[in-house]
Amino acid sequence: MRKIIVMNRISIDGFFAGLNGEIAWFIHDPKVDQAAHEMMHADTLLLGRTTYQMFVSYWPHVAKDPDAPAEARQIADELGQMNKVVFSKTLKELDWVNSKLVKGDVAQEARKLKQGNGPDITLFGSGTIMRQLAREGLIDEYLLTVTPVVLGNGKPLFQTTKRSNLTLAEARSFRSGNVLLHYRVNQ
C-alpha cells in the first residue's frame, strides 16, 4: 500500500498561511528543500485548487528558465514529471502536464490512490485537503518545516482534525532557523 505524506511549512504557532493566504513569511532555504526531498519517494502530488494555482504559475516557468538556479530547475522538472491530482469544485481544466482534476470525494480518491502500487503520494500545502484526509485517517507521515516566525493569526494547519499520535522519525535544524520535522502517524 502506498503512503500519503504531508509536506507543509508552518509558523511556530502552527499556521500554514496568513489570514489571507499569504506565505511571504516563509524563510526559503534550498538545504531544507533538499533534505525534505531526500525523505520522500513519491511520484504523485495531491493539491488543492489554491496550491495548484500557485504551483502552476511558478514551476513550469522555472523549468524553462535557463537563468534559474540549477536546484530550482531540477525541482521544477521533477514536479512536471510527477502525477498531479488536483481537488477542486471550481476549476474547469488544468494546464499543467500530468495533471488530473477531481471534483468528487477527496477521501474516496485518496483511498483509491493508496491502494495502488508504486511510490508514495505527497500532499503539498492544501490545508483543507490535509484536514479532510487526516479526519479519515489517511495520512501516514508529516514532513513539517517549522519556520522561525510567530504569525499571531492565520490559517491553522491542524484545525478540525482528529487526534493522532505521532512518532518522531527525524528532526533536522538549519542555519536559516528552519527546523524540518518528520513524523510517522501511529496506526
N, C-alpha and C positions, 0 to 999 in steps of 0.2 A: 504494500500500500504506500502511496506517495504521501509526503508530509506537506502541510501548509505552514510556511514560515513567514511571520510578520516582520517586515523591515520598516522601522519608522524612527524619526527623530522626535525627541521630546525635550521640553524645558525641564529644569529641576523640579518645578511644581506640577509636572505631569501633563502639560498641554502640547498637542502636536501642531497647533496653529493658533494664531491670534483670533480674536472675535470675528474679524472679517476675512479669515482665511490666510492672513499674511504669514509668510515664512522667512522674511528677510532677517530674522534674528538667528537663523542657523549659522553656526560657525563652520564653514566648509573646510574640510581637511581631507586631501586626497589619501592620506595614510589611513584614515578611518574607513573611507570607501574601499580601499584595497583589503583591509582586514575583514570587513563585512563580506566582501566578495569571496574571500578565501573560506568563509564559514558557510557559504551557501553553494548548493549544487543544483540549481533549478533551470528548467527550460521553459517554464510557464510563469507569466505575471498575471496577477489579479489586480485590476484597477477599477476604482470608481470613476465617475464622469469627471470630477474636478481634477483628480490626479492624472487621468488620461490626457485631459486638455493641456495641463502643464507640461507633461512629458512630450506630447506630440508637437507642441510649439517650440520645444527646445532641442531634444535629442536628435531627430533626423537632420537638423541643420548642422549640428556639431559633427555628425558623421561625414558630412560633405565639406566641412571647412578645413582646408589644408593648414590654416594658421591656428587651429585649436590644439591644445596640448595633446600629446600622444595618448596619455591616460584617458582623457575625456573622449577622444575618438574611439578608443578601444571599448569603453563602456557603451558608447552610442552604437557601435557595431553589434555588440552583444545584445543590447536591448532590441535592436532592429530584428535580429535573428530569432529572438525568443517568441513563443506563442503568447499573445496578449488577449486576455479575456476581460472585456470591459462591461461593467454592470451599469446600465443607465436606462431610465424610463423615458428620457427626453431626447437623447441623441438619435439621429436618423441613420447616420452612416459613420464609418470610421475611415480615416485617411492613412493610417499607419500600416505598413506591411505586416502580415501575420497577425492581424487583429480580428477578434470575433466579438460581436455585440450580443449581450444577453440582457433581455428585458424582463425575464421571468424571475423565479425564486432564487435568490443568492445561495442559500444553504443547499438547496437541491442540486444546483450546478456544481458547487464545491464538492459535495459528496460524490458526484459522478467523476469529477476530475481526480479525486483522491483514490478512487477505485482502479484507475488506470495504472499501467506500468510506466516506468520511466523515472527521470529525475524529479526532484521536488518542485513545489509550487511556491512562489514568493508573492506576498501581498505587500505592495509599496503604498505608504500613505493611507489614503482611503479609510479614514476613521470610522465612517458609518458602516462600511462593508466589514471592517475588522470586528466591530462590536456585534454585528449580526452573526458572524461566524463564531465568535467567542461564546455567545449565548447558546449556540448549538453544539459547543464542544468540538469544533472542527479545527481549532488552531493547535498546532503541535509544538511550535517553538516561537520565541520572540527574539529578535535582534534589535535592541533599542540603543540608539545613540543619544546619550543624555548630554545636552548642550548646556554649558555653564551660564545660564540666564534664568532669571525668575521673571515670568511674564505678568503674574498677578491675576490675570484672567485670560480666557481664551477658550479653545475647544479641547476639552479633556479627552485623552485617548481612551480611558477605561470607564467612561460614564455609562451607566446602564448595562454593564456586563455582569455575568455571574462570577462568583468566587472561583478562582483557580489557584491551586497550589503549584508552585514552580520550583525547579531545581536549577541553580546557577551552574551552567556548563563552563562559562569562561567570562572573564572581565579583563578589559584592556583599557588603560588610560593613555592619553596622547598629549603632546606638548600644547596643542591647541586648547586644552582644557576639556575636550570632549571625552566621554567615557563610553565605551562600547560594551553593552551587557548582553550576553547570550543565555537565554533561559529555555529550559525544556518544560513543557506542561506535564505535570504528573497525571497519568491516566488512571 
